[in-house]
């Protein structure tokens, strides 16, 4: 629904999906990169997400997304979670050492295909994804 505010919703929906899933599974549920890799390889990812959603330390956490249109016409999505953040810098570009991993490319792909700018704030539990007005 939020992607429909953008001139090319098909490309934006992918990026928003990746960022929102990251906010929940990595941020709020604390599933780290290595854990997700193993869960995907063992086909246990979904069950682990469901299990962690029920745990007292995670069950009250929420992820939020805010949509804003600037005076210049840019559309900004601010996505935040209640996790501890992460070292986001290493995920902005594709890393050849992770090329065969079943995960780890969502942020780089979102940045390249969905948004004109992707900026992580603070410890990495907030990201601002911008769709530039030049595409309107």
Secondary structure, DSSP 8 states (H G I E B T S, - for coil): -GGGGSTTHHHHHHHHHHHHHHIIIIIIS---HHHHHHHHHTT-HHHHHHHHHHSHHHHT---EEEEEE-TTS-EEEEEE-SS----GGGGSS--GGGTTSSSS-HHHHHHHHT-SEEEEETTTTEEEEEE-GGG-
